[in-house]
């Protein structure tokens, strides 16, 4: 199968997640095209047997480039198996209010783009202090403090559960192989 993995990233963790998916699919013998949505203008999504889209949630929304890509490719995406991987720090926790916010943001994104993914799996992100400017680092430390997390501004902290993500990717791939 030929799989598209299209992603939008702000600090790099979503790119890392997309690369992980690409590697896993390639290791399983599938052709993979890994693409930052900012470079996707004119891409013919109908060339692919399935598509994985990943984007990170920041300040209540996903990247504008991701929304533009999904809107432009909506019909082609609807015609094939898809997996949406929303990436956020909130997905690392169990706070019901945070999860309600994640679901609300995703619902708004899907409403705005007019797309319904075949499957959605939220993925925990990371504190990427090495990528933040002074103000963003301050804001992220404040958020962590409000959630009772101890962070060090000179150390990145990754919450992505790679084995769980691998299992999700395997399940999705197995499911589209039956179709």
N, C-alpha and C positions, 0 to 999 in steps of 0.2 A: 504494500500500500504506500501511497504517497501522502504524507502528512505535513500540513502547514502548521508552524508554531509562530504566531504573531504576538508581539508583546509591546508594551509601553512601560518604561521604567523611569523613576525619578532619581533614586539613589543607588540603583544597581542590583538590589536584591531580586527584583522581578526578572531582570536579565539572567541572573544566576539560576533562578527557577526554570526559566525557559530553556536555558542551555542544558540543565539536568534532564528535562523532558526530551530534548532533541537527542541527547546521548542515549537515553534509555530506549527510545524508539529505534534509533540507528543500530544499537546493539541487538535489538530484536529482529533486525533485517529489513527494516522499512526505510524508504527514501524520505528524508526530512528536509524541509526548507525552514530555516530559522530566520526570522525577519523582524526588525524593529519597525513598528507601524509607521514611523516617521519616514521610512524609506519604501513604503508600499504603494505609492501612487501608481495606478494603472495595473496593479497585480490582478491576474485572472484567477480568482479563488476557485473557479470551477475545474481547474487543473488538478485539484487535490481530492483525495478520497475522504479526508476528514481534516478538521482544524481545531487547534487548541489556541485559545486567546487568553492572554494574561495581562493584567494591569494592576497597578497599585492604587490604593485608596489613600488620599491625602486631603485633609481639610474638607471632608464630606463629599469628595468627588474623585472620579478617575481622570486620567490624562485626556485632554482635549483630542489629541491625535488618535487615541484609541476609539473614542466616540465617533470621530470622523471616519475612521477606517471601517468600523462596524456598520455605520449607516450606509456607506458607499457599497459595502459587500453584503449587505443584509440578505438579499435574495439568494445569492450563491451560498452563504452560510446556512440559510434555512434548508437548502437542498442536500445537505450532507451532515454527517455526525459531527457534533461540536462539543467541546469541553471548555468552560470558562473557569479560569483560576484567578479569582480576586485575591490580591495579596494585601495584608494589613497587619499591623501590630495587634489590633483588637482580636483577631482570629487566634491569637496565642492564649487568650484568656477564656474564662467561663462566665464572665459578667453578663447577665441577661440583658441589661441595658445596652452594653456594647454590641452584643449580637443583634439586638433589635435595630440598632443604628446601621450595622453592616447590611442587614437585609433591606432596610429602607433605602440606603444608598444604591445598592444593586438594583432594586426595583425601579428607582428613578433613572438609572443608566439604561436599563432595558426599555423603559417607557420612551425615553428620549431617542433611542436608536431604533426602536421598533423591532428589535431582535429578541428571540427566545432561544437561549442555548439549550442543547440537548441535555447537558449535565453541568452543574455548578459545584465546585469544591473550593471552599475558602482555605487559603493557605496563610499560615503565620509568617510574618515578615521578619525584619531585623532592625535594630538600632544600628545605623551605619554612620557613627560619629566621624569616621574618616572622610565621609562625603559631605558633611554639613558645614555651612558657614557658621559664624559665631551666633547669629540670632536663631537659626534653626536648631543648633546644638542646645542653646538655652531653653528653647521651647520644648524640645524632646526630653531634656532632663526634667523639666517641670511636669510634663505628662507622666513620665515614669514615676516621679515622686508621688503624684496624685494616686497612682495605682499601686503604691507600695513597693515599687521595683527599685532596687539599688543598681545604679549604672555609674560607670566611670567614663567621663567625657573623652578619654584617650583610648577607649577600648570598644570595638564593635561587639554587639551581642546578637547572635542569630537564634531565632526561635523556630525557624522552618524545621518541620519534622520530615526529614528526607525519606525515611523508610515508609512513612504513611503516604507521602506524596508518590513514591514509587509504586506502592500498592494501588493507589487511585489511578495512576497512569496505566498500569497493567490491566486493571478492571475495565477501564474505558476502551482500551485497545482490543481487549478480548470481546467486548460487546459490539464493537463496530465490525469486527471480523466475522461475526455471525450474520450481519445484515446483508 
